[in-house]
Amino acid sequence: MSSKPKCPSALVRHAFLVACVLSWIGPALAQGDAAAAEQHYKDAKALTAKGNYAEACPKFEASYKLDKGLGTLINLADCHEHIGRVASAWAEWNEAADLAKRENDKRRKYAEERRGKIEPRLPKLKVDVQNPVAGLSVYRGDTEL
């Protein structure tokens, strides 16, 4: 028994139906992400108010992954600075300054100042090759130095 191929109009109707459902679900998922991001953010702020930065940082990270807001990024950088993750904090202050510049946000100067204050504390790596060999390559992780 062979099945009849669907006529093009039936395929068009199915495609239209799928497009309608996706147009309805997409914004609902985005609203869910925004709500989840807001809850993570509120939880993190409550933890930082108690001085519990170690537990707050992952919540700021989760919030920022769902909603890349400048305020969340600034709080994440501050949080990482408090727990001694200086390189992460520096990179986040740098990203915050760039984002504030793109958005013409007044927090740009604040982010730049905070980045500048921790820059002297950044860990440095010095590689001193005593007897170099032709073709020698030095890597830090996957990055060639």
OpenMM code with the backbone's topology and positions (N, CA, C; nanometers):
from openmm import Vec3, app, unit

residues = "MET SER SER LYS PRO LYS CYS PRO SER ALA LEU VAL ARG HIS ALA PHE LEU VAL ALA CYS VAL LEU SER TRP ILE GLY PRO ALA LEU ALA GLN GLY ASP ALA ALA ALA ALA GLU GLN HIS TYR LYS ASP ALA LYS ALA LEU THR ALA LYS GLY ASN TYR ALA GLU ALA CYS PRO LYS PHE GLU ALA SER TYR LYS LEU ASP LYS GLY LEU GLY THR LEU ILE ASN LEU ALA ASP CYS HIS GLU HIS ILE GLY ARG VAL ALA SER ALA TRP ALA GLU TRP ASN GLU ALA ALA ASP LEU ALA LYS ARG GLU ASN ASP LYS ARG ARG LYS TYR ALA GLU GLU ARG ARG GLY LYS ILE GLU PRO ARG LEU PRO LYS LEU LYS VAL ASP VAL GLN ASN PRO VAL ALA GLY LEU SER VAL TYR ARG GLY ASP THR GLU LEU".split()
positions = [
    Vec3(0.0841, -0.1167, 0.0000),
    Vec3(0.0000, 0.0000, 0.0000),
    Vec3(0.0887, 0.1232, 0.0000),
    Vec3(0.0689, 0.2086, -0.0930),
    Vec3(0.1522, 0.3280, -0.1013),
    Vec3(0.0733, 0.4478, -0.0521),
    Vec3(0.1438, 0.5355, 0.0143),
    Vec3(0.0749, 0.6556, 0.0612),
    Vec3(0.0875, 0.7643, -0.0434),
    Vec3(-0.0124, 0.8457, -0.0500),
    Vec3(-0.0133, 0.9548, -0.1458),
    Vec3(0.0792, 1.0653, -0.0969),
    Vec3(0.1587, 1.1240, -0.1823),
    Vec3(0.2377, 1.2390, -0.1382),
    Vec3(0.1449, 1.3547, -0.1059),
    Vec3(0.1848, 1.4309, -0.0056),
    Vec3(0.1036, 1.5461, 0.0327),
    Vec3(0.1093, 1.6498, -0.0780),
    Vec3(-0.0040, 1.7131, -0.0976),
    Vec3(-0.0066, 1.8164, -0.1998),
    Vec3(0.0648, 1.9408, -0.1472),
    Vec3(0.1174, 2.0231, -0.2361),
    Vec3(0.1912, 2.1413, -0.1924),
    Vec3(0.1102, 2.2304, -0.0995),
    Vec3(-0.0197, 2.2415, -0.1202),
    Vec3(-0.0984, 2.3305, -0.0344),
    Vec3(-0.1013, 2.2780, 0.1088),
    Vec3(-0.1016, 2.1461, 0.1270),
    Vec3(-0.0984, 2.0892, 0.2617),
    Vec3(0.0367, 2.1185, 0.3269),
    Vec3(0.1432, 2.1102, 0.2497),
    Vec3(0.2763, 2.1417, 0.3041),
    Vec3(0.2852, 2.2886, 0.3438),
    Vec3(0.2272, 2.3735, 0.2633),
    Vec3(0.2275, 2.5168, 0.2935),
    Vec3(0.1506, 2.5424, 0.4221),
    Vec3(0.0348, 2.4761, 0.4370),
    Vec3(-0.0449, 2.4934, 0.5593),
    Vec3(0.0334, 2.4466, 0.6809),
    Vec3(0.1032, 2.3337, 0.6702),
    Vec3(0.1830, 2.2819, 0.7824),
    Vec3(0.2970, 2.3776, 0.8161),
    Vec3(0.3626, 2.4275, 0.7135),
    Vec3(0.4734, 2.5216, 0.7362),
    Vec3(0.4224, 2.6486, 0.8030),
    Vec3(0.3061, 2.6953, 0.7599),
    Vec3(0.2461, 2.8147, 0.8203),
    Vec3(0.2125, 2.7889, 0.9663),
    Vec3(0.1559, 2.6726, 0.9942),
    Vec3(0.1204, 2.6368, 1.1313),
    Vec3(0.2455, 2.6320, 1.2194),
    Vec3(0.3516, 2.5711, 1.1712),
    Vec3(0.4775, 2.5645, 1.2457),
    Vec3(0.5323, 2.7045, 1.2708),
    Vec3(0.5281, 2.7890, 1.1692),
    Vec3(0.5765, 2.9262, 1.1841),
    Vec3(0.4946, 3.0016, 1.2884),
    Vec3(0.3643, 2.9810, 1.2887),
    Vec3(0.2779, 3.0473, 1.3879),
    Vec3(0.3114, 3.0016, 1.5290),
    Vec3(0.3278, 2.8716, 1.5460),
    Vec3(0.3601, 2.8178, 1.6788),
    Vec3(0.4950, 2.8719, 1.7261),
    Vec3(0.5931, 2.8725, 1.6378),
    Vec3(0.7252, 2.9227, 1.6754),
    Vec3(0.7221, 3.0714, 1.7087),
    Vec3(0.6411, 3.1467, 1.6379),
    Vec3(0.6323, 3.2906, 1.6661),
    Vec3(0.5670, 3.3146, 1.8015),
    Vec3(0.4866, 3.2221, 1.8468),
    Vec3(0.4213, 3.2336, 1.9772),
    Vec3(0.5138, 3.1838, 2.0880),
    Vec3(0.5850, 3.0744, 2.0629),
    Vec3(0.6714, 3.0142, 2.1645),
    Vec3(0.7983, 3.0964, 2.1852),
    Vec3(0.8572, 3.1499, 2.0780),
    Vec3(0.9835, 3.2243, 2.0886),
    Vec3(0.9801, 3.3344, 2.1930),
    Vec3(0.8833, 3.4285, 2.1839),
    Vec3(0.8757, 3.5340, 2.2852),
    Vec3(0.8477, 3.4791, 2.4244),
    Vec3(0.7707, 3.3720, 2.4341),
    Vec3(0.7433, 3.3138, 2.5653),
    Vec3(0.8710, 3.2599, 2.6277),
    Vec3(0.9546, 3.1950, 2.5465),
    Vec3(1.0826, 3.1450, 2.5975),
    Vec3(1.1729, 3.2607, 2.6386),
    Vec3(1.1745, 3.3670, 2.5593),
    Vec3(1.2566, 3.4835, 2.5920),
    Vec3(1.2103, 3.5462, 2.7218),
    Vec3(1.0775, 3.5532, 2.7433),
    Vec3(1.0259, 3.6076, 2.8692),
    Vec3(1.0663, 3.5187, 2.9857),
    Vec3(1.0665, 3.3876, 2.9632),
    Vec3(1.1103, 3.2938, 3.0667),
    Vec3(1.2558, 3.3145, 3.1011),
    Vec3(1.3377, 3.3380, 2.9992),
    Vec3(1.4798, 3.3648, 3.0224),
    Vec3(1.4981, 3.4937, 3.1011),
    Vec3(1.4225, 3.5959, 3.0657),
    Vec3(1.4337, 3.7236, 3.1356),
    Vec3(1.3921, 3.7091, 3.2813),
    Vec3(1.2854, 3.6335, 3.3047),
    Vec3(1.2394, 3.6119, 3.4423),
    Vec3(1.3426, 3.5326, 3.5217),
    Vec3(1.3999, 3.4306, 3.4600),
    Vec3(1.5025, 3.3504, 3.5275),
    Vec3(1.6259, 3.4353, 3.5541),
    Vec3(1.6649, 3.5170, 3.4567),
    Vec3(1.7805, 3.6057, 3.4748),
    Vec3(1.7561, 3.7013, 3.5908),
    Vec3(1.6385, 3.7570, 3.5977),
    Vec3(1.6043, 3.8505, 3.7059),
    Vec3(1.6090, 3.7809, 3.8420),
    Vec3(1.5588, 3.6580, 3.8480),
    Vec3(1.5611, 3.5855, 3.9760),
    Vec3(1.7043, 3.5548, 4.0196),
    Vec3(1.7879, 3.5102, 3.9253),
    Vec3(1.9293, 3.4854, 3.9579),
    Vec3(1.9944, 3.6136, 4.0088),
    Vec3(1.9644, 3.7243, 3.9409),
    Vec3(2.0221, 3.8535, 3.9781),
    Vec3(1.9798, 3.8927, 4.1203),
    Vec3(1.8508, 3.8815, 4.1499),
    Vec3(1.8011, 3.9160, 4.2836),
    Vec3(1.8636, 3.8275, 4.3905),
    Vec3(1.8746, 3.6980, 4.3617),
    Vec3(1.9378, 3.6057, 4.4577),
    Vec3(2.0831, 3.6446, 4.4818),
    Vec3(2.1533, 3.6793, 4.3739),
    Vec3(2.2945, 3.7173, 4.3860),
    Vec3(2.3094, 3.8459, 4.4669),
    Vec3(2.2241, 3.9439, 4.4408),
    Vec3(2.2303, 4.0700, 4.5160),
    Vec3(2.2055, 4.0460, 4.6646),
    Vec3(2.1124, 3.9582, 4.6975),
    Vec3(2.0855, 3.9258, 4.8377),
    Vec3(2.2073, 3.8602, 4.9018),
    Vec3(2.2744, 3.7744, 4.8276),
    Vec3(2.3945, 3.7085, 4.8806),
    Vec3(2.5085, 3.8081, 4.8999),
    Vec3(2.5258, 3.9011, 4.8057),
    Vec3(2.6336, 3.9995, 4.8212),
    Vec3(2.6042, 4.0932, 4.9378),
    Vec3(2.4779, 4.1214, 4.9634),
    Vec3(2.4411, 4.2064, 5.0771),
    Vec3(2.4830, 4.1413, 5.2089),
    Vec3(2.4879, 4.0092, 5.2094),
    Vec3(2.5323, 3.9344, 5.3277),
    Vec3(2.6827, 3.9078, 5.3247),
    Vec3(2.7490, 3.9546, 5.2181),
    Vec3(2.8925, 3.9329, 5.2053),
    Vec3(2.9287, 3.7955, 5.1523),
    Vec3(2.8322, 3.7231, 5.1003),
    Vec3(2.8558, 3.5880, 5.0505),
    Vec3(2.8808, 3.5906, 4.8993),
    Vec3(2.9981, 3.6387, 4.8632),
    Vec3(3.0323, 3.6558, 4.7219),
    Vec3(3.0563, 3.5229, 4.6511),
    Vec3(3.1089, 3.4247, 4.7231),
    Vec3(3.1385, 3.2956, 4.6602),
    Vec3(3.0120, 3.2304, 4.6044),
    Vec3(2.9008, 3.2437, 4.6742),
    Vec3(2.7759, 3.1877, 4.6238),
    Vec3(2.7061, 3.2814, 4.5262),
    Vec3(2.7331, 3.4107, 4.5374),
    Vec3(2.6675, 3.5085, 4.4504),
    Vec3(2.7220, 3.5048, 4.3077),
    Vec3(2.8519, 3.4863, 4.2922),
    Vec3(2.9127, 3.4929, 4.1586),
    Vec3(2.8490, 3.3976, 4.0575),
    Vec3(2.8274, 3.2696, 4.0921),
    Vec3(2.7633, 3.1813, 3.9930),
    Vec3(2.6220, 3.2275, 3.9551),
    Vec3(2.5537, 3.2920, 4.0469),
    Vec3(2.4193, 3.3413, 4.0168),
    Vec3(2.4255, 3.4622, 3.9223),
    Vec3(2.5238, 3.5504, 3.9441),
    Vec3(2.5425, 3.6601, 3.8490),
    Vec3(2.5800, 3.6044, 3.7114),
    Vec3(2.6657, 3.5008, 3.7088),
    Vec3(2.7043, 3.4395, 3.5814),
    Vec3(2.5828, 3.3826, 3.5097),
    Vec3(2.4976, 3.3107, 3.5837),
    Vec3(2.3776, 3.2521, 3.5243),
    Vec3(2.2845, 3.3615, 3.4710),
    Vec3(2.2701, 3.4683, 3.5472),
    Vec3(2.1862, 3.5800, 3.5037),
    Vec3(2.2408, 3.6419, 3.3759),
    Vec3(2.3718, 3.6628, 3.3723),
    Vec3(2.4335, 3.7269, 3.2557),
    Vec3(2.4240, 3.6388, 3.1310),
    Vec3(2.4309, 3.5071, 3.1479),
    Vec3(2.4176, 3.4178, 3.0326),
    Vec3(2.2783, 3.4282, 2.9711),
    Vec3(2.1786, 3.4512, 3.0559),
    Vec3(2.0407, 3.4605, 3.0071),
    Vec3(2.0054, 3.5990, 2.9549),
    Vec3(2.0675, 3.7011, 3.0127),
    Vec3(2.0351, 3.8389, 2.9751),
    Vec3(2.1604, 3.9239, 2.9924),
    Vec3(2.2243, 3.9571, 2.8832),
    Vec3(2.3547, 4.0233, 2.8859),
    Vec3(2.3428, 4.1727, 2.9158),
    Vec3(2.2971, 4.2040, 3.0363),
    Vec3(2.2818, 4.3425, 3.0768),
    Vec3(2.4091, 4.3985, 3.1381),
    Vec3(2.4308, 4.5266, 3.1179),
    Vec3(2.5497, 4.5938, 3.1693),
    Vec3(2.5554, 4.5893, 3.3220),
    Vec3(2.4433, 4.6129, 3.3872),
    Vec3(2.4406, 4.6106, 3.5334),
    Vec3(2.4814, 4.4756, 3.5897),
    Vec3(2.4347, 4.3701, 3.5273),
    Vec3(2.4711, 4.2355, 3.5718),
    Vec3(2.6200, 4.2114, 3.5517),
    Vec3(2.6727, 4.2546, 3.4394),
    Vec3(2.8154, 4.2372, 3.4119),
    Vec3(2.9000, 4.3137, 3.5127),
    Vec3(2.8594, 4.4339, 3.5486),
    Vec3(2.9321, 4.5130, 3.6485),
    Vec3(2.9301, 4.4417, 3.7834),
    Vec3(2.8149, 4.3899, 3.8206),
    Vec3(2.8052, 4.3168, 3.9470),
    Vec3(2.8877, 4.1892, 3.9443),
    Vec3(2.8920, 4.1228, 3.8305),
    Vec3(2.9733, 4.0012, 3.8169),
    Vec3(3.1214, 4.0340, 3.8310),
    Vec3(3.1661, 4.1408, 3.7682),
    Vec3(3.3068, 4.1817, 3.7784),
    Vec3(3.3419, 4.2141, 3.9238),
    Vec3(3.2562, 4.2877, 3.9905),
    Vec3(3.2785, 4.3224, 4.1306),
    Vec3(3.2833, 4.1964, 4.2175),
    Vec3(3.1935, 4.1048, 4.1900),
    Vec3(3.1874, 3.9791, 4.2651),
    Vec3(3.3170, 3.8995, 4.2471),
    Vec3(3.3598, 3.8857, 4.1234),
    Vec3(3.4842, 3.8114, 4.0977),
    Vec3(3.6039, 3.8802, 4.1633),
    Vec3(3.6017, 4.0102, 4.1659),
    Vec3(3.7092, 4.0834, 4.2329),
    Vec3(3.7101, 4.0511, 4.3827),
    Vec3(3.5933, 4.0454, 4.4423),
    Vec3(3.5833, 4.0153, 4.5855),
    Vec3(3.6337, 3.8754, 4.6216),
    Vec3(3.6185, 3.7798, 4.5315),
    Vec3(3.6629, 3.6441, 4.5640),
    Vec3(3.8040, 3.6150, 4.5111),
    Vec3(3.8704, 3.7180, 4.4605),
    Vec3(4.0096, 3.7020, 4.4195),
    Vec3(4.0309, 3.6528, 4.2778),
    Vec3(3.9275, 3.6481, 4.1978),
    Vec3(3.9430, 3.6085, 4.0571),
    Vec3(3.9730, 3.7342, 3.9762),
    Vec3(4.0940, 3.7841, 3.9962),
    Vec3(4.1337, 3.9137, 3.9427),
    Vec3(4.1335, 3.9153, 3.7902),
    Vec3(4.1849, 3.8122, 3.7274),
    Vec3(4.1896, 3.8097, 3.5803),
    Vec3(4.0477, 3.8087, 3.5221),
    Vec3(3.9589, 3.7310, 3.5815),
    Vec3(3.8195, 3.7296, 3.5351),
    Vec3(3.7558, 3.8664, 3.5548),
    Vec3(3.7778, 3.9249, 3.6713),
    Vec3(3.7208, 4.0568, 3.7012),
    Vec3(3.7731, 4.1609, 3.6027),
    Vec3(3.9032, 4.1591, 3.5763),
    Vec3(3.9618, 4.2556, 3.4835),
    Vec3(3.8973, 4.2427, 3.3449),
    Vec3(3.8835, 4.1182, 3.2984),
    Vec3(3.8233, 4.0956, 3.1666),
    Vec3(3.6778, 4.1441, 3.1650),
    Vec3(3.6066, 4.1226, 3.2751),
    Vec3(3.4665, 4.1662, 3.2817),
    Vec3(3.4553, 4.3180, 3.2917),
    Vec3(3.5454, 4.3819, 3.3667),
    Vec3(3.5455, 4.5291, 3.3698),
    Vec3(3.5742, 4.5832, 3.2307),
    Vec3(3.6648, 4.5181, 3.1595),
    Vec3(3.6975, 4.5591, 3.0227),
    Vec3(3.5761, 4.5439, 2.9318),
    Vec3(3.5084, 4.4306, 2.9422),
    Vec3(3.3884, 4.4063, 2.8623),
    Vec3(3.2787, 4.5069, 2.8988),
    Vec3(3.2668, 4.5367, 3.0283),
    Vec3(3.1653, 4.6335, 3.0735),
    Vec3(3.1943, 4.7727, 3.0167),
    Vec3(3.3212, 4.8120, 3.0169),
    Vec3(3.3582, 4.9430, 2.9609),
    Vec3(3.3250, 4.9481, 2.8119),
    Vec3(3.3546, 4.8402, 2.7407),
    Vec3(3.3235, 4.8349, 2.5965),
    Vec3(3.1732, 4.8386, 2.5720),
    Vec3(3.0980, 4.7630, 2.6505),
    Vec3(2.9530, 4.7606, 2.6355),
    Vec3(2.8929, 4.8979, 2.6671),
    Vec3(2.9419, 4.9599, 2.7744),
    Vec3(2.8923, 5.0937, 2.8113),
    Vec3(2.9240, 5.1954, 2.7009),
    Vec3(3.0400, 5.1814, 2.6394),
    Vec3(3.0768, 5.2717, 2.5293),
    Vec3(2.9801, 5.2541, 2.4127),
    Vec3(2.9519, 5.1280, 2.3760),
    Vec3(2.8597, 5.1012, 2.2648),
    Vec3(2.7195, 5.1536, 2.2949),
    Vec3(2.6799, 5.1443, 2.4227),
    Vec3(2.5450, 5.1875, 2.4615),
    Vec3(2.5410, 5.3336, 2.5040),
    Vec3(2.6562, 5.4017, 2.4963),
    Vec3(2.6666, 5.5412, 2.5400),
    Vec3(2.6142, 5.5564, 2.6834),
    Vec3(2.6599, 5.4675, 2.7702),
    Vec3(2.6142, 5.4610, 2.9090),
    Vec3(2.7150, 5.5300, 3.0005),
    Vec3(2.6649, 5.6033, 3.0974),
    Vec3(2.7512, 5.6791, 3.1880),
    Vec3(2.8371, 5.5900, 3.2778),
    Vec3(2.8062, 5.4608, 3.2871),
    Vec3(2.8858, 5.3694, 3.3700),
    Vec3(3.0187, 5.3312, 3.3061),
    Vec3(3.0428, 5.3795, 3.1855),
    Vec3(3.1694, 5.3497, 3.1161),
    Vec3(3.2890, 5.3951, 3.1994),
    Vec3(3.2853, 5.5173, 3.2492),
    Vec3(3.3969, 5.5712, 3.3275),
    Vec3(3.4206, 5.4875, 3.4533),
    Vec3(3.3131, 5.4484, 3.5197),
    Vec3(3.3238, 5.3651, 3.6401),
    Vec3(3.3923, 5.2323, 3.6077),
    Vec3(3.3480, 5.1662, 3.5008),
    Vec3(3.4065, 5.0378, 3.4617),
    Vec3(3.5544, 5.0545, 3.4257),
    Vec3(3.5881, 5.1627, 3.3559),
    Vec3(3.7277, 5.1876, 3.3197),
    Vec3(3.8131, 5.2117, 3.4442),
    Vec3(3.7590, 5.2866, 3.5409),
    Vec3(3.8332, 5.3128, 3.6642),
    Vec3(3.8569, 5.1840, 3.7430),
    Vec3(3.7542, 5.1018, 3.7541),
    Vec3(3.7685, 4.9752, 3.8279),
    Vec3(3.8674, 4.8829, 3.7570),
    Vec3(3.8614, 4.8778, 3.6246),
    Vec3(3.9570, 4.7968, 3.5473),
    Vec3(4.0984, 4.8453, 3.5734),
    Vec3(4.1173, 4.9772, 3.5716),
    Vec3(4.2504, 5.0332, 3.5942),
    Vec3(4.3037, 5.0060, 3.7332),
    Vec3(4.2162, 5.0048, 3.8324),
    Vec3(4.2601, 4.9813, 3.9709),
    Vec3(4.3093, 4.8392, 3.9935),
    Vec3(4.2500, 4.7429, 3.9238),
    Vec3(4.2953, 4.6048, 3.9479),
    Vec3(4.4024, 4.5590, 3.8504),
    Vec3(4.4266, 4.6377, 3.7474),
    Vec3(4.5267, 4.5973, 3.6479),
    Vec3(4.6630, 4.5669, 3.7099),
    Vec3(4.7108, 4.6469, 3.8070),
    Vec3(4.8408, 4.6148, 3.8670),
    Vec3(4.8420, 4.4812, 3.9417),
    Vec3(4.7246, 4.4316, 3.9796),
    Vec3(4.7155, 4.3049, 4.0522),
    Vec3(4.7019, 4.1839, 3.9605),
    Vec3(4.6944, 4.2092, 3.8292),
    Vec3(4.6788, 4.0977, 3.7358),
    Vec3(4.7987, 4.0037, 3.7431),
    Vec3(4.7731, 3.8741, 3.7453),
    Vec3(4.8847, 3.7796, 3.7406),
    Vec3(4.9567, 3.7919, 3.6067),
    Vec3(5.0844, 3.7806, 3.6100),
    Vec3(5.1661, 3.7906, 3.4879),
    Vec3(5.2410, 3.6591, 3.4695),
    Vec3(5.2598, 3.6232, 3.3470),
    Vec3(5.3343, 3.5030, 3.3127),
    Vec3(5.4554, 3.5444, 3.2318),
    Vec3(5.5727, 3.5054, 3.2791),
    Vec3(5.6955, 3.5353, 3.2057),
    Vec3(5.7591, 3.4026, 3.1672),
    Vec3(5.7869, 3.3876, 3.0396),
    Vec3(5.8518, 3.2672, 2.9891),
    Vec3(5.9929, 3.3056, 2.9472),
    Vec3(6.0892, 3.2408, 3.0080),
    Vec3(6.2296, 3.2691, 2.9795),
    Vec3(6.2937, 3.1395, 2.9297),
    Vec3(6.3128, 3.1300, 2.7979),
    Vec3(6.3719, 3.0103, 2.7379),
    Vec3(6.5232, 3.0264, 2.7395),
    Vec3(6.5898, 2.9403, 2.8123),
    Vec3(6.7354, 2.9490, 2.8279),
    Vec3(6.8111, 2.9034, 2.7033),
    Vec3(6.7717, 2.7916, 2.6481),
    Vec3(6.8405, 2.7361, 2.5307),
    Vec3(6.7385, 2.7081, 2.4205),
    Vec3(6.7002, 2.8120, 2.3457),
    Vec3(6.5973, 2.7920, 2.2433),
    Vec3(6.6437, 2.6972, 2.1333),
    Vec3(6.5505, 2.6224, 2.0838),
    Vec3(6.5750, 2.5267, 1.9762),
    Vec3(6.4952, 2.5754, 1.8547),
    Vec3(6.5503, 2.5566, 1.7366),
    Vec3(6.4807, 2.5984, 1.6143),
    Vec3(6.3427, 2.5332, 1.6095),
    Vec3(6.2412, 2.6139, 1.5808),
    Vec3(6.1051, 2.5629, 1.5688),
    Vec3(6.0324, 2.5492, 1.7018),
    Vec3(6.0937, 2.5963, 1.8105),
    Vec3(6.0318, 2.5874, 1.9424),
    Vec3(5.9065, 2.6743, 1.9486),
    Vec3(5.8000, 2.6174, 1.9995),
    Vec3(5.6767, 2.6913, 2.0239),
    Vec3(5.6382, 2.6711, 2.1693),
    Vec3(5.5931, 2.7779, 2.2327),
    Vec3(5.5503, 2.7714, 2.3716),
    Vec3(5.4013, 2.8025, 2.3757),
    Vec3(5.3271, 2.7202, 2.4477),
    Vec3(5.1822, 2.7361, 2.4566),
    Vec3(5.1395, 2.7521, 2.6016),
    Vec3(5.0366, 2.8298, 2.6197),
    Vec3(4.9658, 2.8358, 2.7477),
    Vec3(4.8259, 2.7854, 2.7155),
    Vec3(4.7981, 2.6629, 2.7560),
    Vec3(4.6727, 2.5999, 2.7126),
    Vec3(4.6798, 2.5771, 2.5640),
    Vec3(4.5828, 2.6277, 2.4915),
    Vec3(4.5791, 2.6154, 2.3453),
    Vec3(4.6335, 2.7383, 2.2734),
    Vec3(4.6796, 2.8360, 2.3511),
    Vec3(4.7251, 2.9616, 2.2921),
    Vec3(4.8761, 2.9636, 2.2802),
    Vec3(4.9238, 2.9855, 2.1592),
    Vec3(5.0680, 2.9956, 2.1389),
    Vec3(5.1163, 3.1305, 2.1883),
    Vec3(5.2199, 3.1278, 2.2715),
    Vec3(5.2775, 3.2497, 2.3231),
    Vec3(5.3860, 3.2990, 2.2295),
] * unit.nanometer
topology = app.Topology()
chain = topology.addChain("A")
for resn in residues:
    res = topology.addResidue(resn, chain)
    for name in ("N", "CA", "C"):
        topology.addAtom(name, app.Element.getBySymbol(name[0]), res)
